[in-house]
Amino acid sequence: MIDFSVLHNCLLQACFFKRHDDQVIKTEHQRRANKLEQVTYEHAGEIIEIENHLLKKCKDSFNSKASGCSYQCDCDGIFLLQVGDKDYIVYSEMKSNFDEKAIWQISSSVVRTKLLLSSIKDFGLEKLSGIGDNYQLSYSG
């Protein structure tokens, strides 16, 4: 089981982790009309949100000029949750249409999140199953 206290008391700042009961609402300001602005994530139980500003703070560690890829982009939401006896990490990107940029945003977030979480003693990153990584992506729009 994911232990919020391990995250809240780790080397990383506690402000990067938020605990929610049953629901998280993510909002993104859009410059153009008719774009997806808000998504509600529901889960019967606790949801631990990893604030995406954690990823934004470490993005400058990666080369932005590498041809063909960039690990400087990030997704809109990262959530930890438990279903039965299995722990999951969910990567989410709000898009009005599915495109290559969404894949880069999620894959970049997977790499950077796993890099950061692997530094947390007793977290158990190896026990998490990913939703959104390994291209298990779904689009509804």
N, C-alpha and C positions, 0 to 999 in steps of 0.2 A: 504494500500500500504506500502511496505517496505521502510522505510526512511533511506537512507545511512547516513545522518547526525546524526541520533540517534546512529548508530553503531560507527561512526567515533569519536563521542564525549562522549562515555560511559566510564565506569570504566576500561574496557579492553583497551590495547594499540591499537591505530589506525592502526598500521602496520599489524594487524591480519585480516584486511578487505580490499579487493580490488574491485574496480568497473570496470566492463568490458562492452563494447557495443557489443552485438550480438554474441560474440564468446570468448571461453576460450580454450587454448591449454594446456593440461597437459602432461608432459613428465616424464618418470620414467626410470632411468638407470637400465639396466638388465645385469646380469653377464653372462647369457647364451644366445645363439643365438635363433632365432625363438620365442621370447617372446614378448608380447605386450609392446611397449615402448612409444607410444604416442596416445592420444585420443583428438579429437576436439569436443567440446560441442558448439552447436549453438542454439541460442534462439533469436527470433525477439524482441529485447528490451534489457534492462539493466540486467546484471547478477552481483550479488554481491558474491564474493568468500570469504569464510572463510578459511584462510590459515591453513593447517593442522598442522603447527608447533605450533598453539595454543593448539591443543590436545596433541601434543608431550610434551609440557611443563608441562601439568598437569597430565600426566600418572602415575607419581610416587606416586600420592595420593591414588592409588588403589592397593590393595593387589595382588601381582603377584603369590602368592602361593595358591590361592583359587582353590580347586579341581573342575575340570570340566569347568571352565570358566576363562577368563582373560579380564579385562577392560583396559589393557595396550596397546592393539593393536588399530590401527586407519586406516581409509580408505584413499584413495588417493585424494579425492576431496569432498568439501561441497560447495554447491551453493544455493543462495537465488534468486528467480525469481518470476515474476508475469505473470500470463496468465489470461487475462480478468480482472476480479475483485478479483481473488483468488491468494493468496501468497503461494509459495511452497518452501520447503527446499529439496534439492536433495543430496543424498549421493552416491558417486561413488567409485568403486573399480576396478582397471585395473587388469584383470586376463586373462591369456591365456586359462584357463579352470576354470569352476565354482567348488568350493569345500567348505568344512566346514569352512576353514580359512577365506574365503571371507565373510561368514555370520557373523563370530565373529568380523571381522574388521568393518563391517557396523554397527552391533548392538552395539558394544562398542562405536563407534563414535556417534551414535544416543544418547546414554545415556549421554556421556560426553558433547556433544554439547548442548543438552537441559539443562543440569545442568549449563553450563556457560551462555547460552543465557537467562535463567530465571532470572539471576541477573541484567539484563539490564532494567532499568526503561523505560517505554513507548515503549518497543520493540514489544510487542504483540505476544509472542511465541505461545499462545493458538490459534491464528488465522492461523498458518501455517499448511499446509497439507504436509505430508512427502512422498517423493518418494525414495524408498530404505529402509525405515524403515517398520515395520510391515510385513516384508518378502515379500513386493511387488517387488521382485527382478526379473530382466530379464537378460538373458545371450545370447549374440550373438558372436559366435566365429567360 
